[in-house]
Amino acid sequence: MEATEDSADRCTPIARVSYTDQNRQRGQIDGQYVLGAFIAVILASPLATAAVEMQHHLSAVTGFSWLSATLLAGLIVAVMVAAALEEV
């Protein structure tokens, strides 16, 4: 059989598409994002609880207003997160 231009076009290999690209084309969510979100919720819950508790106890002190207590508690939690992520 003689090779023609048409037969060569039919025999060209199809470009491979990665698993992640296939998921994007189908509108599916990659499993790594689901796992990452689950871990973020697990880590954020105790940090949010700690911030609320610190804000509650600091605002009970006469030297702190509710706003300054909230800002201070948020900064303390931010420092804890930054210290934890520094090792990563």
C-alpha positions in Angstrom: 0.0 0.0 0.0 1.3 3.3 -1.0 1.6 6.0 1.8 -0.4 9.0 0.9 -0.8 12.2 2.8 -4.2 11.2 4.0 -3.0 7.9 5.5 -0.2 9.7 7.3 -2.6 12.1 8.9 -4.7 9.2 10.1 -1.7 7.4 11.6 -0.4 10.3 13.6 -0.5 9.6 17.4 -3.0 11.4 19.5 -1.5 13.9 22.0 -1.7 12.5 25.5 -3.7 14.5 28.0 -2.9 14.3 31.7 -5.4 13.2 34.3 -5.7 16.7 35.7 -6.4 18.1 32.3 -9.1 15.5 31.7 -10.7 16.5 35.0 -10.7 20.1 34.0 -12.2 19.4 30.7 -15.0 17.4 32.3 -15.6 20.0 35.0 -14.5 17.7 37.8 -12.6 18.7 40.9 -9.1 17.2 41.4 -8.8 14.9 44.5 -5.9 16.9 45.8 -8.0 20.0 46.2 -10.6 18.1 48.1 -8.0 16.6 50.5 -6.3 20.0 50.9 -9.7 21.7 51.8 -10.5 18.9 54.3 -7.1 19.4 56.0 -7.5 23.2 56.0 -10.9 22.9 57.7 -9.4 20.5 60.3 -6.5 22.9 61.1 -8.6 26.1 60.9 -11.3 24.9 63.4 -9.0 24.8 66.5 -7.3 28.0 65.4 -10.6 29.8 65.1 -11.6 28.5 68.5 -8.4 29.7 70.1 -8.9 33.1 68.6 -12.4 33.4 69.9 -11.4 32.3 73.4 -8.4 34.7 73.4 -10.7 37.5 72.3 -13.3 36.7 74.9 -10.8 36.6 77.8 -8.9 39.7 76.6 -12.1 41.8 76.2 -13.0 40.9 79.8 -9.9 42.7 81.0 -10.6 46.4 81.5 -7.5 47.5 79.6 -8.8 46.0 76.3 -11.7 47.0 74.2 -13.5 44.4 72.1 -11.8 45.7 68.9 -8.2 45.7 70.4 -8.8 42.2 71.9 -10.0 40.9 68.5 -7.0 42.4 66.7 -4.6 41.0 69.3 -6.1 37.6 69.2 -6.0 37.6 65.4 -2.3 38.6 65.4 -1.4 35.9 67.9 -3.2 33.2 65.7 -1.4 34.6 62.6 1.9 34.3 64.3 1.2 30.7 65.3 0.2 29.9 61.7 3.3 31.6 60.3 5.6 29.7 62.8 4.0 26.4 61.8 4.3 27.1 58.1 7.9 28.3 58.4 9.1 24.7 58.6 7.3 23.7 55.4 
